[in-house]
Amino acid sequence: MSFSLDGVGLTHANGYTALADISLRADRGERIALIGPSGAGKTSLLSVIGTALAPTAGQGTVLDSALAGQAPRGQDLKRLRARIGTIHQAPPIPGRQRVVTAVLAGRLGQWPAWKSLASLLYPMDIPGARAALERVELADKLFCRCDQLSGGQLQRVGIARVLYQQPDLLLADEPVSALDPALAQATIRLLTADAEARGATLIASLHAVDLALGNFRRIVGVKAGRIAFDLPSERVTDALLHALYASEGEELPVQAHEPAYVTRQRAANDAATRAACC
């Protein structure tokens, strides 16, 4: 089991409830897409799974470590977090930092203190950082300062950092929000292929429903801090999506123009369903 949440809730100090009665599990190696409207609780859910926030209700485990009660602390917590990689929508990377240093930071939790400090003065694994950047088509930016990059490039640096980290659990919070459609599709395919090759668990929060349906077999809909549905992609209907994204009294289209690859995926899923039924 990669993680297990049972009745998890998250209420902030100001009284705002971000999550309520969340029960969700993932086996090792699963790849899951989280979808839902803005403010639904997707980022909060990833933060709880990633141990950045502690639940205020319920219980759960991540990589065999408890999230509440007997939750790890000190060095045990550091070792757990070293096995979890998070891609942020806006990567928390200092603008004055060099790209190579930002990428190598992916393994600071795995390195001894002396190596981490030494790498700040002189990068300890330049070939490794370059190889990770090549995977996101940014090898030419290896020694650039991060404040010289565009928003999309900086987002890809954050992705390269997690690829270099090679975590057991990869959490991606809107990882391609600053990328154009073609690059976003290629990047999601890179993340899913990397997770599959290493047997890692991938959970990605995605704004674009087409990316979720076209690249993930399991889709979890989140609305108002609760799980609206947890289904294989072929069972996610337009009616469910309308209900997930529609505001009160409104019906919103899933997409004005569905990409061809999503149309093909839907057709393949429909064919598989008919074959199974017959």
C-alpha positions in Angstrom: 0.0 0.0 0.0 1.4 3.4 -1.0 -1.0 5.4 1.2 -4.4 4.9 2.9 -6.7 7.6 4.3 -9.7 6.8 6.4 -12.2 9.5 7.3 -9.5 12.2 7.0 -10.5 15.8 7.7 -8.5 19.0 7.6 -9.8 22.1 9.4 -7.5 25.2 9.6 -6.9 27.3 12.6 -9.4 29.9 11.3 -12.2 27.3 11.3 -12.2 26.7 7.5 -12.7 23.1 6.6 -10.6 22.2 3.6 -11.2 18.4 3.7 -14.0 16.3 5.2 -14.4 12.5 5.6 -11.8 11.6 2.9 -11.3 7.9 2.5 -8.8 7.1 -0.3 -6.2 4.4 -0.9 -3.6 3.7 -3.5 -1.5 0.6 -4.1 2.2 1.0 -5.0 2.6 1.8 -8.6 -0.9 3.2 -9.2 -1.3 6.4 -11.2 -4.3 8.6 -10.2 -5.6 11.9 -11.5 -7.4 14.3 -9.2 -9.9 16.6 -10.9 -12.3 19.1 -9.6 -13.1 22.8 -9.6 -10.8 25.4 -8.1 -11.0 25.4 -4.3 -12.3 21.9 -4.2 -9.5 20.7 -1.8 -7.1 19.0 -4.3 -4.0 20.8 -3.1 -5.0 20.3 0.6 -5.4 16.6 -0.1 -1.9 16.3 -1.8 -0.5 18.3 1.2 -1.9 15.8 3.7 -0.6 12.8 1.7 2.8 14.5 1.3 3.0 15.2 5.1 3.1 18.9 4.6 -0.2 19.2 6.6 -1.3 17.0 9.4 -5.0 15.9 9.3 -7.2 17.2 12.1 -9.6 14.2 11.9 -9.4 10.6 10.8 -6.3 8.5 10.3 -4.0 7.3 7.6 -0.6 6.0 6.5 1.8 7.0 3.8 4.6 4.6 2.8 3.8 2.6 5.9 4.2 5.6 8.2 1.3 7.0 10.2 -0.1 10.5 9.4 -1.4 11.1 12.9 -0.9 9.9 16.4 2.4 8.0 16.0 3.5 10.1 13.0 7.2 10.2 12.4 9.3 13.1 13.7 12.9 14.3 13.4 15.1 12.1 11.3 12.3 9.6 10.7 10.1 12.3 9.1 13.1 13.5 7.0 13.6 10.0 5.7 9.9 9.7 4.9 9.8 13.0 3.1 12.9 12.0 1.1 10.8 9.2 -0.4 8.0 11.7 -1.4 8.5 14.0 -4.4 6.2 17.0 -4.9 5.8 19.1 -8.0 4.2 22.5 -7.2 2.2 24.6 -9.5 4.5 27.5 -8.6 7.8 25.8 -7.7 9.3 27.3 -4.5 12.7 27.9 -6.1 14.8 31.0 -5.2 15.3 33.3 -8.2 19.0 33.7 -7.5 19.6 30.0 -7.5 21.2 28.3 -10.5 19.1 25.7 -12.3 21.7 23.0 -11.6 21.4 23.6 -7.9 17.6 23.7 -8.0 17.6 20.2 -9.7 20.2 18.7 -7.3 18.0 19.9 -4.4 15.8 16.9 -5.2 18.2 14.6 -3.3 19.1 16.9 -0.3 17.0 14.6 1.9 18.9 11.6 0.8 22.4 13.1 1.0 24.4 13.5 4.2 24.6 17.0 5.5 28.2 17.6 4.3 27.3 16.7 0.8 24.2 18.9 0.8 26.3 21.9 2.0 29.1 21.2 -0.4 26.7 21.1 -3.3 25.6 24.6 -2.6 29.2 25.7 -3.2 29.9 23.4 -6.2 27.3 21.2 -7.7 28.0 17.6 -6.7 26.3 15.8 -9.7 26.3 18.0 -12.8 25.8 15.0 -15.2 22.8 13.8 -13.2 21.2 17.3 -13.2 21.9 17.6 -16.9 20.3 14.3 -17.6 17.2 15.2 -15.7 16.9 18.6 -17.5 17.3 16.8 -20.9 14.1 14.9 -20.1 12.2 18.2 -19.9 14.1 19.8 -22.8 16.0 22.3 -20.7 19.6 21.0 -20.7 20.8 24.3 -22.2 19.6 26.1 -19.1 21.8 24.1 -16.7 23.8 27.1 -15.3 21.2 29.8 -15.8 19.7 31.7 -12.8 16.2 30.7 -12.1 14.9 34.3 -12.3 16.0 34.3 -15.9 13.5 31.6 -16.8 9.9 31.9 -17.9 7.1 30.5 -15.8 6.8 27.4 -17.9 10.5 26.8 -17.9 10.6 27.2 -14.1 7.8 24.7 -13.8 9.8 22.2 -15.8 12.8 22.8 -13.6 10.6 21.7 -10.7 9.7 18.6 -12.6 13.3 17.8 -13.4 14.1 18.1 -9.7 11.6 15.4 -8.8 12.7 13.2 -11.7 16.2 13.5 -10.3 14.9 12.7 -6.8 13.3 9.4 -8.0 10.7 9.2 -5.2 8.6 6.3 -4.3 5.5 8.6 -4.2 5.2 11.4 -6.6 2.6 14.2 -6.0 2.0 16.6 -8.8 -0.1 19.7 -8.1 -1.2 21.2 -11.4 2.3 20.3 -12.8 1.6 21.6 -16.4 -0.5 24.7 -15.7 2.1 27.0 -17.3 2.8 24.9 -20.4 1.3 24.9 -23.8 -1.1 22.0 -24.7 1.5 20.0 -26.7 4.2 20.4 -24.1 1.7 19.7 -21.3 0.7 16.4 -23.0 4.3 15.4 -23.5 5.2 16.2 -19.8 2.3 14.2 -18.4 3.3 11.3 -20.5 6.9 11.7 -19.2 5.7 11.6 -15.6 3.4 8.6 -16.1 6.2 6.7 -18.0 8.7 7.5 -15.3 6.4 6.3 -12.5 5.6 3.1 -14.4 9.2 2.3 -15.2 10.2 2.7 -11.5 7.0 1.2 -10.0 6.4 4.5 -8.2 2.9 5.9 -7.3 1.8 9.0 -9.1 -1.0 11.3 -8.0 -1.6 14.3 -10.2 -4.0 17.2 -9.7 -5.0 18.4 -13.1 -7.2 21.3 -14.3 -7.4 19.9 -17.8 -9.9 17.0 -17.8 -8.7 15.8 -21.2 -5.2 15.2 -19.8 -6.6 13.2 -16.9 -8.9 11.0 -19.1 -6.3 10.5 -21.8 -3.4 9.5 -19.5 -4.8 8.0 -16.3 -6.8 4.8 -15.7 -8.1 6.0 -12.3 -9.9 9.3 -11.8 -10.8 10.8 -8.5 -13.3 13.7 -8.5 -13.0 16.2 -5.6 -15.6 18.8 -4.8 -16.2 20.9 -1.6 -13.5 19.0 0.3 -15.0 15.6 -0.3 -14.6 12.7 -2.8 -17.3 13.0 -5.4 -16.3 9.8 -7.2 -13.4 7.4 -7.6 -13.7 5.5 -10.9 -11.8 4.0 -13.8 -11.5 6.6 -16.6 -13.8 4.7 -18.9 -16.6 5.0 -16.3 -16.3 8.8 -15.9 -19.3 10.1 -17.8 -20.1 13.6 -19.1 -22.9 13.7 -16.5 -20.5 13.2 -13.7 -18.2 15.9 -15.1 -21.0 18.3 -15.5 -22.0 17.7 -11.8 -18.4 18.0 -10.6 -17.7 21.3 -12.3 -21.1 23.0 -12.6 -21.9 25.8 -10.2 -25.4 25.9 -8.7 -28.0 26.4 -11.4 -25.4 26.0 -14.2 -24.3 23.3 -16.6 -20.8 23.6 -17.9 -19.4 21.8 -21.0 -16.5 19.5 -20.4 -14.6 20.9 -23.3 -15.6 22.9 -26.4 -13.4 20.9 -28.6 -12.2 17.5 -27.4 -8.7 16.6 -28.5 -8.5 13.8 -31.0 -6.5 11.5 -28.7 -9.3 11.8 -26.0 -11.9 11.0 -28.6 -9.9 7.9 -29.6 -9.4 7.0 -25.9 -13.2 7.2 -25.3 -13.9 5.1 -28.3 -11.4 2.4 -27.1 -12.9 2.5 -23.6 -16.4 2.1 -25.1 -15.3 -0.8 -27.3 -13.6 -2.5 -24.3 -16.8 -2.1 -22.2 -19.0 -3.5 -24.9 -16.7 -6.5 -25.4 -16.7 -7.2 -21.6 -20.5 -7.0 -21.5 -20.9 -9.4 -24.5 
